[in-house]
C-alpha cells in the first residue's frame, strides 16, 4: 500500500486529489491532517485527524509508520504579514521536516499564481525552499481554481476570468480536476 499524507487535505483541492488518485490506484491510503477535520468519508482508505499542521511534534503522534508522499494544501492570502507566513510557509516547513524524517519519495505543493503580491512572494519563496531541499517536489501553480461544486465569492468571478484568460493566460481559470490530475501525475511519476 502507498501512504499519502495531506496537510490541509479536507478542503476543495484536497478532496479532488484524493478522488483522482483513488480512481487511478485503489492501493493507496490517505492520511488527512487539518484543524477542521471536516472529512466525512466512510472510505477505510481515508483517515482524518484534527491537528495543527505547523506543529511537527504534535502531528508526528498521528502519522503512519511509512509515508510515501506528502502534499501541502494549506494556504491562502492574509492581510497580516505574520499570518501570511504562518499559514503559507510553516506547513511547508513541517512537510519538509516530515519528508526528511520519513525519507519520502516526493512532496507536493500548490503554489498559486494569482493573488496579492505578498502572498505570491511567500508562495514563491516556499516553492523555492522545497525544490532546493533535494527531495523531489511536484509543484502545481494554478490561477483561479473552479468546478465540482465550488460556490464561494471567487467562483462567481470564473466567467470574468474565462473572458480575461482569452487575452492573458495568467488569468485563465483552471478546473479543479485539472489541478488534481496534474498533482497526482507528477507525484506518481517520481521514482
Secondary structure, DSSP 8 states (H G I E B T S, - for coil): -EEEEEETTTSHHHHHHHHHHHHH-SSEEEEEEESS-------TTEEEEE--TT-HHHHHTT--S--SEEEE------SSHHHHHHHHTHHHHHHHHHHHHHT-SEEEEE--S-S-HHHHHHHHHHHHHHHTTSS-EEEE--SSEE-TT--STGGGGHHHHHHHHTT-GGG--EEHHHHHHHHHHHHHT--
